Amino acid sequence: MQSTKNIGLILAGVSIVLIMILTIVKIDVDRQNTLLCQKFHEQGLDVTQSPSHKGNISWMILSAFGVAFLMLGTGIYMLFFLKQAVMTKKEFKNVDLSKLDEEEEKIYGIIREKEGSAYQTDLIKETGYSKVKITRILDKLESRDILERKRRGMTNIIVLK
């Protein structure tokens, strides 16, 4: 959750700086265009022929403002309105680790580190235990209502309760 708030804060801060810079650039461009139009008018030339009326710089600046305000809106949303449910860690059933043996505790710890779910094949790879040993450990933990196995293709996904 804190990471999302930090990103939102950075995004909002950068967009505010960008908006300030764009405002300064827009004021300067407008000033230059006004001077250019006045010079054309003083020379008795057609003002519509002024290069300031033919350029695309205004559209580019307006597009940049749009992007900056979009960034600002996204940053504010992330900072204040993004719900905790998106980033909260799942609460698991309280387990008395003293009642687990070393192997069961190791398996439980690995699954918990993986935010409460892991593939059975990944547990085999990470622990180096055989398929049979993992199955027996998971059977014990499942009988104690600590986790459950769900079939996913050719393997199981293990989910903490």
Buried (B, 14 or more C-beta within 10 A) or exposed (E): EEEBBEBBBEBBEBBBEBBEEBEEBBEEBEEEBEEBBEEBEEEEEEEEEBEBEEEEEBEEBEEBBEEBBEBBEBBBEBBEEBEEEEEEEEEBEEBEEEEBEEBBBBBBEBBBEBEBBBBBBBBBEBBEBEEEBBBBBBEBBBEBEBBBBEEEEEBBBBBBE
